[in-house]
Amino acid sequence: MKDAHTYSEQELVEALKQRNGKAFGYLYDNYSAALNGVIMDILQDDGSAVDILQEVFIKIWKQIEQYDPARGKLFTWMFNIARNAAIDATRRT
């Protein structure tokens, strides 16, 4: 059964910083499609986009402590991670 809990942005960030797996699932469920779209716009390759999306969520999990809400919204921070990862992937090919 899926967790029906919804999070405010602040609650989500705090839960992620506490390494809450349900919060991470919520993050993925609610943001993966948008972040995949950003990656696809740059790469134009489904297979590569899936790999980069996985890398992006690993980075988000590992670097959530670096997120500063005073500098912008959580989605903007994640968008930048996704965009930069996709650009880096184009340089590797």
N, CA, C and O atoms as a printed pandas DataFrame, in Angstrom:
     atom_number atom_name residue_name chain_id  residue_number  x_coord  y_coord  z_coord
0              1         N          MET        A               1    0.845   -1.183    0.000
1              2        CA          MET        A               1    0.000    0.000    0.000
2              3         C          MET        A               1    0.885    1.239    0.000
3              4         O          MET        A               1    1.865    1.311    0.741
4              5         N          LYS        A               2    0.542    2.190   -0.816
5              6        CA          LYS        A               2    1.320    3.403   -0.962
6              7         C          LYS        A               2    1.070    4.347    0.202
7              8         O          LYS        A               2   -0.048    4.448    0.707
8              9         N          ASP        A               3    2.126    5.039    0.622
9             10        CA          ASP        A               3    2.024    6.015    1.702
10            11         C          ASP        A               3    1.218    7.208    1.211
11            12         O          ASP        A               3    1.576    7.834    0.213
12            13         N          ALA        A               4    0.137    7.525    1.903
13            14        CA          ALA        A               4   -0.746    8.612    1.487
14            15         C          ALA        A               4   -0.289    9.957    2.038
15            16         O          ALA        A               4   -0.941   10.974    1.801
16            17         N          HIS        A               5    0.808    9.975    2.761
17            18        CA          HIS        A               5    1.292   11.206    3.369
18            19         C          HIS        A               5    1.741   12.191    2.293
19            20         O          HIS        A               5    2.404   11.814    1.327
20            21         N          THR        A               6    1.376   13.438    2.474
21            22        CA          THR        A               6    1.901   14.489    1.617
22            23         C          THR        A               6    2.785   15.384    2.474
23            24         O          THR        A               6    2.595   15.493    3.685
24            25         N          TYR        A               7    3.739   16.011    1.835
25            26        CA          TYR        A               7    4.721   16.823    2.534
26            27         C          TYR        A               7    4.687   18.251    2.007
27            28         O          TYR        A               7    4.502   18.477    0.811
28            29         N          SER        A               8    4.866   19.206    2.903
29            30        CA          SER        A               8    5.193   20.551    2.442
30            31         C          SER        A               8    6.653   20.479    1.997
31            32         O          SER        A               8    7.352   19.518    2.320
32            33         N          GLU        A               9    7.111   21.471    1.271
33            34        CA          GLU        A               9    8.503   21.448    0.821
34            35         C          GLU        A               9    9.458   21.385    2.014
35            36         O          GLU        A               9   10.431   20.631    1.995
36            37         N          GLN        A              10    9.183   22.164    3.030
37            38        CA          GLN        A              10   10.045   22.184    4.214
38            39         C          GLN        A              10   10.040   20.823    4.920
39            40         O          GLN        A              10   11.091   20.328    5.327
40            41         N          GLU        A              11    8.864   20.226    5.060
41            42        CA          GLU        A              11    8.771   18.903    5.692
42            43         C          GLU        A              11    9.517   17.850    4.875
43            44         O          GLU        A              11   10.184   16.974    5.425
44            45         N          LEU        A              12    9.393   17.953    3.566
45            46        CA          LEU        A              12   10.059   16.997    2.691
46            47         C          LEU        A              12   11.572   17.095    2.832
47            48         O          LEU        A              12   12.254   16.078    2.959
48            49         N          VAL        A              13   12.088   18.298    2.810
49            50        CA          VAL        A              13   13.532   18.494    2.940
50            51         C          VAL        A              13   14.023   17.965    4.283
51            52         O          VAL        A              13   15.043   17.278    4.347
52            53         N          GLU        A              14   13.309   18.280    5.343
53            54        CA          GLU        A              14   13.712   17.803    6.672
54            55         C          GLU        A              14   13.677   16.280    6.739
55            56         O          GLU        A              14   14.580   15.662    7.303
56            57         N          ALA        A              15   12.649   15.679    6.172
57            58        CA          ALA        A              15   12.552   14.217    6.173
58            59         C          ALA        A              15   13.687   13.599    5.357
59            60         O          ALA        A              15   14.245   12.574    5.750
60            61         N          LEU        A              16   14.029   14.208    4.233
61            62        CA          LEU        A              16   15.134   13.701    3.419
62            63         C          LEU        A              16   16.455   13.820    4.166
63            64         O          LEU        A              16   17.292   12.919    4.098
64            65         N          LYS        A              17   16.643   14.912    4.866
65            66        CA          LYS        A              17   17.872   15.094    5.647
66            67         C          LYS        A              17   17.978   14.059    6.760
67            68         O          LYS        A              17   19.078   13.722    7.197
68            69         N          GLN        A              18   16.836   13.557    7.218
69            70        CA          GLN        A              18   16.816   12.509    8.244
70            71         C          GLN        A              18   16.870   11.114    7.615
71            72         O          GLN        A              18   16.727   10.108    8.310
72            73         N          ARG        A              19   17.078   11.064    6.299
73            74        CA          ARG        A              19   17.190    9.819    5.539
74            75         C          ARG        A              19   15.927    8.971    5.596
75            76         O          ARG        A              19   15.984    7.747    5.715
76            77         N          ASN        A              20   14.789    9.645    5.509
77            78        CA          ASN        A              20   13.494    8.982    5.528
78            79         C          ASN        A              20   13.212    8.392    4.140
79            80         O          ASN        A              20   13.060    9.127    3.164
80            81         N          GLY        A              21   13.146    7.073    4.068
81            82        CA          GLY        A              21   12.918    6.395    2.799
82            83         C          GLY        A              21   11.568    6.699    2.177
83            84         O          GLY        A              21   11.457    6.801    0.956
84            85         N          LYS        A              22   10.537    6.844    3.006
85            86        CA          LYS        A              22    9.210    7.178    2.473
86            87         C          LYS        A              22    9.217    8.565    1.837
87            88         O          LYS        A              22    8.563    8.792    0.819
88            89         N          ALA        A              23    9.953    9.482    2.438
89            90        CA          ALA        A              23   10.062   10.828    1.868
90            91         C          ALA        A              23   10.773   10.769    0.524
91            92         O          ALA        A              23   10.408   11.485   -0.408
92            93         N          PHE        A              24   11.785    9.917    0.422
93            94        CA          PHE        A              24   12.489    9.771   -0.846
94            95         C          PHE        A              24   11.562    9.181   -1.908
95            96         O          PHE        A              24   11.588    9.606   -3.063
96            97         N          GLY        A              25   10.750    8.208   -1.521
97            98        CA          GLY        A              25    9.768    7.650   -2.448
98            99         C          GLY        A              25    8.781    8.706   -2.917
99           100         O          GLY        A              25    8.424    8.759   -4.094
100          101         N          TYR        A              26    8.344    9.543   -1.990
101          102        CA          TYR        A              26    7.434   10.643   -2.320
102          103         C          TYR        A              26    8.115   11.602   -3.299
103          104         O          TYR        A              26    7.508   12.036   -4.278
104          105         N          LEU        A              27    9.371   11.926   -3.027
105          106        CA          LEU        A              27   10.132   12.815   -3.899
106          107         C          LEU        A              27   10.195   12.231   -5.308
107          108         O          LEU        A              27    9.939   12.931   -6.287
108          109         N          TYR        A              28   10.532   10.962   -5.403
109          110        CA          TYR        A              28   10.637   10.308   -6.707
110          111         C          TYR        A              28    9.288   10.289   -7.421
111          112         O          TYR        A              28    9.195   10.637   -8.599
112          113         N          ASP        A              29    8.255    9.885   -6.708
113          114        CA          ASP        A              29    6.922    9.800   -7.313
114          115         C          ASP        A              29    6.441   11.145   -7.840
115          116         O          ASP        A              29    5.763   11.205   -8.866
116          117         N          ASN        A              30    6.788   12.214   -7.149
117          118        CA          ASN        A              30    6.259   13.528   -7.500
118          119         C          ASN        A              30    7.149   14.353   -8.424
119          120         O          ASN        A              30    6.679   15.318   -9.026
120          121         N          TYR        A              31    8.417   13.995   -8.546
121          122        CA          TYR        A              31    9.328   14.824   -9.332
122          123         C          TYR        A              31   10.052   14.090  -10.457
123          124         O          TYR        A              31   10.655   14.739  -11.311
124          125         N          SER        A              32   10.011   12.771  -10.486
125          126        CA          SER        A              32   10.800   12.044  -11.484
126          127         C          SER        A              32   10.362   12.352  -12.916
127          128         O          SER        A              32   11.210   12.477  -13.799
128          129         N          ALA        A              33    9.080   12.475  -13.159
129          130        CA          ALA        A              33    8.614   12.743  -14.527
130          131         C          ALA        A              33    9.117   14.097  -15.023
131          132         O          ALA        A              33    9.570   14.211  -16.162
132          133         N          ALA        A              34    9.042   15.106  -14.184
133          134        CA          ALA        A              34    9.501   16.442  -14.582
134          135         C          ALA        A              34   11.011   16.456  -14.808
135          136         O          ALA        A              34   11.490   17.040  -15.779
136          137         N          LEU        A              35   11.755   15.815  -13.915
137          138        CA          LEU        A              35   13.210   15.787  -14.066
138          139         C          LEU        A              35   13.614   14.957  -15.278
139          140         O          LEU        A              35   14.574   15.295  -15.971
140          141         N          ASN        A              36   12.890   13.877  -15.537
141          142        CA          ASN        A              36   13.166   13.086  -16.735
142          143         C          ASN        A              36   12.917   13.922  -17.991
143          144         O          ASN        A              36   13.646   13.797  -18.975
144          145         N          GLY        A              37   11.901   14.763  -17.961
145          146        CA          GLY        A              37   11.628   15.644  -19.095
146          147         C          GLY        A              37   12.772   16.603  -19.367
147          148         O          GLY        A              37   13.125   16.844  -20.521
148          149         N          VAL        A              38   13.347   17.149  -18.314
149          150        CA          VAL        A              38   14.501   18.049  -18.448
150          151         C          VAL        A              38   15.660   17.298  -19.102
151          152         O          VAL        A              38   16.303   17.798  -20.025
152          153         N          ILE        A              39   15.909   16.104  -18.611
153          154        CA          ILE        A              39   17.011   15.296  -19.129
154          155         C          ILE        A              39   16.757   14.915  -20.586
155          156         O          ILE        A              39   17.666   14.991  -21.412
156          157         N          MET        A              40   15.533   14.507  -20.905
157          158        CA          MET        A              40   15.193   14.120  -22.279
158          159         C          MET        A              40   15.321   15.287  -23.249
159          160         O          MET        A              40   15.739   15.100  -24.392
160          161         N          ASP        A              41   14.966   16.484  -22.806
161          162        CA          ASP        A              41   15.108   17.659  -23.671
162          163         C          ASP        A              41   16.552   17.832  -24.127
163          164         O          ASP        A              41   16.810   18.288  -25.241
164          165         N          ILE        A              42   17.481   17.468  -23.265
165          166        CA          ILE        A              42   18.897   17.640  -23.582
166          167         C          ILE        A              42   19.455   16.428  -24.324
167          168         O          ILE        A              42   20.164   16.587  -25.318
168          169         N          LEU        A              43   19.147   15.227  -23.858
169          170        CA          LEU        A              43   19.770   14.018  -24.407
170          171         C          LEU        A              43   19.059   13.444  -25.623
171          172         O          LEU        A              43   19.710   12.898  -26.513
172          173         N          GLN        A              44   17.737   13.557  -25.678
173          174        CA          GLN        A              44   16.948   12.978  -26.773
174          175         C          GLN        A              44   17.165   11.470  -26.904
175          176         O          GLN        A              44   17.145   10.933  -28.011
176          177         N          ASP        A              45   17.371   10.786  -25.771
177          178        CA          ASP        A              45   17.619    9.341  -25.786
178          179         C          ASP        A              45   17.044    8.738  -24.511
179          180         O          ASP        A              45   17.538    8.996  -23.413
180          181         N          ASP        A              46   15.982    7.922  -24.670
181          182        CA          ASP        A              46   15.307    7.333  -23.505
182          183         C          ASP        A              46   16.239    6.515  -22.621
183          184         O          ASP        A              46   16.214    6.652  -21.398
184          185         N          GLY        A              47   17.055    5.673  -23.227
185          186        CA          GLY        A              47   17.943    4.808  -22.454
186          187         C          GLY        A              47   18.921    5.597  -21.610
187          188         O          GLY        A              47   19.097    5.316  -20.425
188          189         N          SER        A              48   19.551    6.571  -22.213
189          190        CA          SER        A              48   20.500    7.409  -21.473
190          191         C          SER        A              48   19.791    8.243  -20.420
191          192         O          SER        A              48   20.321    8.451  -19.329
192          193         N          ALA        A              49   18.600    8.719  -20.738
193          194        CA          ALA        A              49   17.854    9.559  -19.793
194          195         C          ALA        A              49   17.522    8.793  -18.521
195          196         O          ALA        A              49   17.596    9.348  -17.425
196          197         N          VAL        A              50   17.157    7.521  -18.659
197          198        CA          VAL        A              50   16.838    6.703  -17.484
198          199         C          VAL        A              50   18.071    6.567  -16.594
199          200         O          VAL        A              50   17.973    6.677  -15.372
200          201         N          ASP        A              51   19.226    6.328  -17.205
201          202        CA          ASP        A              51   20.467    6.207  -16.436
202          203         C          ASP        A              51   20.812    7.507  -15.725
203          204         O          ASP        A              51   21.192    7.500  -14.554
204          205         N          ILE        A              52   20.680    8.616  -16.431
205          206        CA          ILE        A              52   21.006    9.914  -15.841
206          207         C          ILE        A              52   20.010   10.253  -14.738
207          208         O          ILE        A              52   20.401   10.805  -13.709
208          209         N          LEU        A              53   18.739    9.937  -14.931
209          210        CA          LEU        A              53   17.741   10.195  -13.891
210          211         C          LEU        A              53   18.103    9.450  -12.611
211          212         O          LEU        A              53   17.981    9.996  -11.515
212          213         N          GLN        A              54   18.544    8.217  -12.749
213          214        CA          GLN        A              54   18.969    7.447  -11.579
214          215         C          GLN        A              54   20.148    8.142  -10.890
215          216         O          GLN        A              54   20.168    8.259   -9.665
216          217         N          GLU        A              55   21.119    8.597  -11.667
217          218        CA          GLU        A              55   22.264    9.325  -11.104
218          219         C          GLU        A              55   21.806   10.589  -10.381
219          220         O          GLU        A              55   22.322   10.927   -9.315
220          221         N          VAL        A              56   20.840   11.278  -10.967
221          222        CA          VAL        A              56   20.333   12.522  -10.379
222          223         C          VAL        A              56   19.712   12.257   -9.013
223          224         O          VAL        A              56   19.976   12.994   -8.063
224          225         N          PHE        A              57   18.898   11.225   -8.903
225          226        CA          PHE        A              57   18.272   10.946   -7.610
226          227         C          PHE        A              57   19.288   10.478   -6.569
227          228         O          PHE        A              57   19.116   10.734   -5.377
228          229         N          ILE        A              58   20.329    9.805   -7.002
229          230        CA          ILE        A              58   21.404    9.446   -6.067
230          231         C          ILE        A              58   22.097   10.715   -5.577
231          232         O          ILE        A              58   22.384   10.847   -4.387
232          233         N          LYS        A              59   22.367   11.647   -6.491
233          234        CA          LYS        A              59   22.990   12.923   -6.096
234          235         C          LYS        A              59   22.106   13.694   -5.129
235          236         O          LYS        A              59   22.585   14.235   -4.133
236          237         N          ILE        A              60   20.822   13.741   -5.425
237          238        CA          ILE        A              60   19.891   14.453   -4.544
238          239         C          ILE        A              60   19.946   13.845   -3.146
239          240         O          ILE        A              60   20.030   14.569   -2.154
240          241         N          TRP        A              61   19.899   12.526   -3.068
241          242        CA          TRP        A              61   19.934   11.824   -1.777
242          243         C          TRP        A              61   21.228   12.138   -1.023
243          244         O          TRP        A              61   21.206   12.417    0.176
244          245         N          LYS        A              62   22.349   12.090   -1.737
245          246        CA          LYS        A              62   23.646   12.309   -1.093
246          247         C          LYS        A              62   23.901   13.773   -0.746
247          248         O          LYS        A              62   24.607   14.068    0.218
248          249         N          GLN        A              63   23.328   14.693   -1.527
249          250        CA          GLN        A              63   23.657   16.109   -1.371
250          251         C          GLN        A              63   22.541   16.951   -0.766
251          252         O          GLN        A              63   22.624   18.179   -0.783
252          253         N          ILE        A              64   21.507   16.323   -0.235
253          254        CA          ILE        A              64   20.371   17.090    0.286
254          255         C          ILE        A              64   20.802   18.074    1.367
255          256         O          ILE        A              64   20.166   19.115    1.536
256          257         N          GLU        A              65   21.851   17.771    2.091
257          258        CA          GLU        A              65   22.344   18.691    3.126
258          259         C          GLU        A              65   22.811   20.013    2.516
259          260         O          GLU        A              65   22.832   21.034    3.204
260          261         N          GLN        A              66   23.180   20.008    1.256
261          262        CA          GLN        A              66   23.657   21.219    0.589
262          263         C          GLN        A              66   22.520   22.119    0.106
263          264         O          GLN        A              66   22.748   23.279   -0.236
264          265         N          TYR        A              67   21.303   21.589    0.078
265          266        CA          TYR        A              67   20.170   22.400   -0.374
266          267         C          TYR        A              67   19.910   23.519    0.623
267          268         O          TYR        A              67   19.815   23.285    1.827
268          269         N          ASP        A              68   19.795   24.743    0.104
269          270        CA          ASP        A              68   19.545   25.925    0.932
270          271         C          ASP        A              68   18.248   26.579    0.464
271          272         O          ASP        A              68   18.211   27.172   -0.615
272          273         N          PRO        A              69   17.179   26.478    1.263
273          274        CA          PRO        A              69   15.899   27.055    0.842
274          275         C          PRO        A              69   15.947   28.572    0.668
275          276         O          PRO        A              69   15.094   29.137   -0.016
276          277         N          ALA        A              70   16.912   29.227    1.264
277          278        CA          ALA        A              70   17.045   30.676    1.095
278          279         C          ALA        A              70   17.498   31.029   -0.325
279          280         O          ALA        A              70   17.321   32.163   -0.770
280          281         N          ARG        A              71   18.077   30.066   -1.031
281          282        CA          ARG        A              71   18.582   30.316   -2.382
282          283         C          ARG        A              71   17.602   29.913   -3.473
283          284         O          ARG        A              71   17.841   30.191   -4.648
284          285         N          GLY        A              72   16.499   29.258   -3.105
285          286        CA          GLY        A              72   15.514   28.878   -4.111
286          287         C          GLY        A              72   14.709   27.666   -3.697
287          288         O          GLY        A              72   14.954   27.055   -2.657
288          289         N          LYS        A              73   13.756   27.335   -4.523
289          290        CA          LYS        A              73   12.864   26.198   -4.278
290          291         C          LYS        A              73   13.605   24.875   -4.484
291          292         O          LYS        A              73   14.605   24.803   -5.198
292          293         N          LEU        A              74   13.087   23.842   -3.841
293          294        CA          LEU        A              74   13.661   22.508   -3.968
294          295         C          LEU        A              74   13.665   22.059   -5.428
295          296         O          LEU        A              74   14.661   21.515   -5.904
296          297         N          PHE        A              75   12.562   22.281   -6.141
297          298        CA          PHE        A              75   12.510   21.845   -7.534
298          299         C          PHE        A              75   13.582   22.531   -8.370
299          300         O          PHE        A              75   14.189   21.896   -9.232
300          301         N          THR        A              76   13.823   23.807   -8.132
301          302        CA          THR        A              76   14.845   24.531   -8.887
302          303         C          THR        A              76   16.216   23.914   -8.651
303          304         O          THR        A              76   17.000   23.747   -9.585
304          305         N          TRP        A              77   16.499   23.579   -7.403
305          306        CA          TRP        A              77   17.772   22.946   -7.055
306          307         C          TRP        A              77   17.907   21.602   -7.773
307          308         O          TRP        A              77   18.953   21.300   -8.348
308          309         N          MET        A              78   16.843   20.800   -7.736
309          310        CA          MET        A              78   16.873   19.491   -8.395
310          311         C          MET        A              78   16.937   19.637   -9.915
311          312         O          MET        A              78   17.623   18.864  -10.583
312          313         N          PHE        A              79   16.234   20.612  -10.458
313          314        CA          PHE        A              79   16.263   20.896  -11.893
314          315         C          PHE        A              79   17.694   21.169  -12.338
315          316         O          PHE        A              79   18.142   20.651  -13.361
316          317         N          ASN        A              80   18.410   21.983  -11.569
317          318        CA          ASN        A              80   19.796   22.304  -11.911
318          319         C          ASN        A              80   20.691   21.072  -11.855
319          320         O          ASN        A              80   21.568   20.906  -12.703
320          321         N          ILE        A              81   20.480   20.213  -10.875
321          322        CA          ILE        A              81   21.247   18.967  -10.805
322          323         C          ILE        A              81   20.969   18.123  -12.046
323          324         O          ILE        A              81   21.899   17.596  -12.658
324          325         N          ALA        A              82   19.705   17.992  -12.418
325          326        CA          ALA        A              82   19.326   17.187  -13.584
326          327         C          ALA        A              82   19.891   17.782  -14.871
327          328         O          ALA        A              82   20.450   17.062  -15.698
328          329         N          ARG        A              83   19.749   19.066  -15.036
329          330        CA          ARG        A              83   20.259   19.727  -16.244
330          331         C          ARG        A              83   21.768   19.552  -16.355
331          332         O          ARG        A              83   22.278   19.194  -17.417
332          333         N          ASN        A              84   22.480   19.801  -15.265
333          334        CA          ASN        A              84   23.935   19.671  -15.289
334          335         C          ASN        A              84   24.372   18.234  -15.551
335          336         O          ASN        A              84   25.345   18.005  -16.270
336          337         N          ALA        A              85   23.668   17.271  -14.981
337          338        CA          ALA        A              85   24.004   15.862  -15.214
338          339         C          ALA        A              85   23.792   15.495  -16.682
339          340         O          ALA        A              85   24.595   14.766  -17.265
340          341         N          ALA        A              86   22.723   15.996  -17.273
341          342        CA          ALA        A              86   22.457   15.715  -18.688
342          343         C          ALA        A              86   23.507   16.366  -19.582
343          344         O          ALA        A              86   23.971   15.754  -20.543
344          345         N          ILE        A              87   23.877   17.591  -19.272
345          346        CA          ILE        A              87   24.920   18.274  -20.050
346          347         C          ILE        A              87   26.241   17.531  -19.920
347          348         O          ILE        A              87   26.950   17.340  -20.908
348          349         N          ASP        A              88   26.573   17.110  -18.703
349          350        CA          ASP        A              88   27.799   16.331  -18.496
350          351         C          ASP        A              88   27.769   15.045  -19.320
351          352         O          ASP        A              88   28.794   14.634  -19.866
352          353         N          ALA        A              89   26.613   14.415  -19.412
353          354        CA          ALA        A              89   26.481   13.173  -20.185
354          355         C          ALA        A              89   26.733   13.423  -21.670
355          356         O          ALA        A              89   27.300   12.567  -22.349
356          357         N          THR        A              90   26.323   14.578  -22.180
357          358        CA          THR        A              90   26.571   14.874  -23.598
358          359         C          THR        A              90   28.060   15.055  -23.853
359          360         O          THR        A              90   28.545   14.779  -24.951
360          361         N          ARG        A              91   28.776   15.511  -22.855
361          362        CA          ARG        A              91   30.227   15.701  -23.002
362          363         C          ARG        A              91   30.974   14.375  -22.996
363          364         O          ARG        A              91   32.056   14.266  -23.574
364          365         N          ARG        A              92   30.398   13.363  -22.343
365          366        CA          ARG        A              92   31.046   12.046  -22.255
366          367         C          ARG        A              92   30.879   11.240  -23.533
367          368         O          ARG        A              92   31.605   10.272  -23.755
368          369         N          THR        A              93   29.930   11.629  -24.370
369          370        CA          THR        A              93   29.678   10.830  -25.582
370          371         C          THR        A              93   30.372   11.392  -26.793
371          372         O          THR        A              93   30.258   10.835  -27.884
